[in-house]
Amino acid sequence: MTIASPSRPSQRTMSGWNSEARVGKAPARLAAALMVSLAAMNLSAANWPAWRGADGDGLCTETNVPLRWSPTENIRWRTPLPEPGNSTPVVWNDHVFVTQNIGSRRSLMCFGRTRGDLLWTAGVEVTARERSWHENPYCSPSPVTDGQRVICWFGSGGVVAYDFAGQELWRLDLGRHDHLYGYGSSPVLHGDLCFLNFGPGEREFVVALDKLTGREVWRAVSPAPGRNDTLGTWSTPLVTTFAGRPQLVVALRDYLAALDPKTGKELWRCTGLGPQAKTSPVAGEGVVILSGDVQSAELAVKLGGEGDVTATHRLWRRFPARPRVSTGVILGRHYYGVRATGIMDCLQLDTGEVVWEERLRGPGGRGVCWSSPVLAAGRLYVMNQAGDTFVVQASPRYGILGVNSLGESANASVVISDGQVILRTHQALWCIGTETPGSMHGRE
């Protein structure tokens, strides 16, 4: 079912944005969303419902995480995939979901958790010309789930929601996406809303959808980016709460902004980013960090401000930015990130000063890294393009704990769920673990 956007009310300008309120009260839907949210909180350790985990910060509370593996050691299963892809899987109970391009079809594939068997494939056909880069295949955004539905962004194919049996619940056409390097921002769930950063390209906006119906609730339209066909942001929004107030933090051309999740109204902005970002915001200890890329900067912003916070809440800015595609993690007063060149670094959170920086060297030979690190059991897990997963202690003192090579190329991030590591390479989906999952196995 395709749901057309409702007619638009008059626009009102807010700090350079046009925010279009489109929501009515829905107590029943809010109650249902609250129940799902509570269930997600109870299962957050074992489930991995979104790219970078339940809170979008790359932090995992599990401690029984495998340290070593190889193609013949501690492998629960390996399932081939039909085409290369960059998206990261998400996990809910006995289901593993991954977005996958198959010919002209943008698809969601569902696998069984225990054996890795394909349960179903669903998707949409995209026949119109849609550009992308050869290293950024279609369907690079990860799906997101709340345990009842799985929502995907398929670029020009629209935003689509499926139930756990693969039946389409709704589909919303947001128009054609067109950019030389394609798209990559993943949808994000918070309460009864689904958020998406649509871009980069001539049309760039942040949109909120009703997750139950796909109805557009509000749209915040960014200033016209012009016709530059190389720059923009591929950044996934982050919902974080500070002083009891949720805010949707998103990287836009030239600045970092926080929007009110309910209305799309801009709460604050910090300028000085530059025109490109491939990473996403990460928050911790009351600070948000975002790293730009070409012609851009790395920023750290203290939360709690209003309006233009550049002069009052920007802790530090480094220009040019260290080249990053992956998004780091914050632990205590330190930020741990990985540069695209394969160098991992530890920065002081409040100053940006480098504590240590070390090149990650694996048997695959290629040091390029697009994967975002995940922290679990005091360790950082990150995979490079050669399929080598590095395990590094999360400490101001550098220490390498293991290097695990699968011998297959990859760009996706590590997923940790119920004592298992799930990895997506260009060739296959892998499940690594010394034991069959216990707390989740067989749960409905």
Number of C-alpha atoms within 10 A of each C-alpha: 10 13 13 13 14 10 7 11 9 9 11 13 12 13 14 12 18 21 24 22 21 18 15 7 7 9 9 9 15 14 13 13 19 15 13 17 18 11 13 20 13 11 18 20 19 22 28 26 31 26 28 27 22 24 22 21 24 26 22 24 14 18 13 15 19 17 19 18 19 15 15 8 11 17 17 20 17 19 16 14 18 13 14 24 26 26 27 27 27 28 29 24 22 19 18 24 26 27 28 28 22 17 12 13 18 23 22 27 19 25 20 16 24 16 14 20 14 16 14 15 17 17 23 16 14 16 10 10 11 16 15 16 12 10 12 17 21 29 30 26 27 30 28 28 26 22 18 12 18 24 27 28 29 31 26 20 25 19 21 24 26 20 15 18 13 18 14 17 18 19 23 21 17 17 12 14 23 20 21 15 20 24 30 27 24 27 26 28 25 21 19 21 21 22 25 23 25 26 23 29 25 16 19 21 21 21 23 29 22 18 25 17 14 24 20 23 22 24 23 24 19 16 14 12 17 9 11 13 14 14 22 27 28 25 28 26 27 25 23 23 13 14 8 7 10 16 22 23 26 24 31 29 23 19 21 24 21 25 20 16 23 18 17 25 22 24 21 21 23 23 17 19 27 26 22 25 31 24 25 26 27 27 27 20 15 13 20 22 27 26 33 33 25 18 14 23 24 23 25 25 24 20 21 14 16 13 13 16 19 19 9 12 18 21 18 17 19 17 16 16 21 20 21 27 25 22 28 31 27 25 16 11 14 23 24 25 25 30 25 20 18 21 19 21 19 25 19 17 23 17 13 19 13 14 16 15 16 14 13 25 15 18 14 17 13 17 20 19 28 25 28 29 30 25 27 20 15 17 21 26 26 28 31 30 24 22 27 28 28 24 26 21 19 23 17 17 9 16 13 14 13 17 21 19 20 19 15 16 20 26 28 28 30 24 28 32 26 24 21 23 20 24 24 29 27 20 17 18 19 19 21 25 23 17 12 16 18 10 12 17 13 11 8 6
